[in-house]
């Protein structure tokens, strides 16, 4: 078992925590991380780009001019793609960019992301994150007490509204519940702050998957 320090909101050590090596101590698979992050980014694309083909453009039912005798090139419709205002050939249409990721691959990507964070000292475990009132200054005090630097993801089993509303005005802080945290979320920030409850959630979910 891996043993790590558990801090409180003021940055003081309060206990030690044993982590499951199969979740937080594996050799990170960088290729799997890359594939899963790419798939999740692709799934975020709206895929709503759309152009009209010649059959969808209005008009063009009458032949612009007779076939022969005018000295001009023959044409059958003003909605031809070679005409200004005509349809588009092979233009984009609404589509899904989703890429299938196998369950075991997604599980490995999660464990790789968590193990990479821990191995590189970018994972901080705290006993809880709680505020008695909605105040950005109080959340900033937690950020500074933990000696964080740059973009940071806070993960808990279920954040209360005081924490969420206090943190939303800080541009370099993001808040996620453990059940909604993705590999992409874990890969983005400079460091991750996770509560003990969130750690137990990931261990149970990833070991039983």
Order of alpha helices (4+ residues) and beta strands (2+ residues): beta-beta-alpha-alpha-alpha-beta-alpha-beta-alpha-beta-alpha-beta-alpha
